[in-house]
């Protein structure tokens, strides 16, 4: 358990508020969720690497008719999700296993700040599994903290590496674009946008194959 998680646990009932305030220093998750709403009105959504459920909370509020799945391998899976659980399901499994069990049913797959925690040689398999769970015409959105060398980037690196405690590797924008086009096809990238408050927050919208 990283230093940040231990400190948050000490906050007791204030943990959600403290966590949200700290996250806002780096990433406006609510603004990101609103941008996703402009892309489509999905019936089924999958978040890969959902962690404790913060983004799922936003998505469930913005899409009140959607069924949302969150998957991760963490033992803290979904513990900070706040909302109706009738339409939301958390499962502790890898995306490859999810794709084998439930292929072709998702309108939207989101990977938000998860890939830099995973060795890069595993990314092609994750992308392939994400593509398998999509229905024809479905979208994949990859949001990452890209390496650009500005002071905000280094602050984010310090937080992930020493407060969260994970071994990480960030990619440049060009590295992400190259990897995503290799995985989904050269014409798959439909849109790219930044998310407040820093330009390091980049999201890539991809049209799934099929």
GIPE-V784355 format. One line per field, one symbol per residue. phi: phi as a letter, one per 30 degrees, with the letter a starting at -180 (. if undefined). burial: + if it has 9 or more other ideal C-beta (glycine too) atoms within 8 Angstrom, else -. A space follows every 10 residues. Layout:
phi = ???
burial = ???
//
This chain:
phi = .deddddddd diddeedddd dddddcaddd ddddddddda cddbbbccid hdjddeeddd ddbdcdcbcb bacddceidc dbldcdccbc bcaddddddd dbdiccdbbb bchcdddced dceedddddd dddddeidcc cccbcddbid ededdddedd dccdjcdbbd cdeddddddd dddcjdcddc abacbecbdd dbbbcbdddj
burial = -+++++-+-- +---+--+++ --++-++++- +++++++-+- -+-+++++++ ++++++++++ -++--+++++ ++----++-+ +-+----+-+ ++--++-++- -----+++++ ++++++-+-- --++-+++++ +++++--+++ ++++++-+-+ -+++++++++ +-+++--+-+ +++--++-++ +-++---++- ----+--+-+ ++++++++--
//
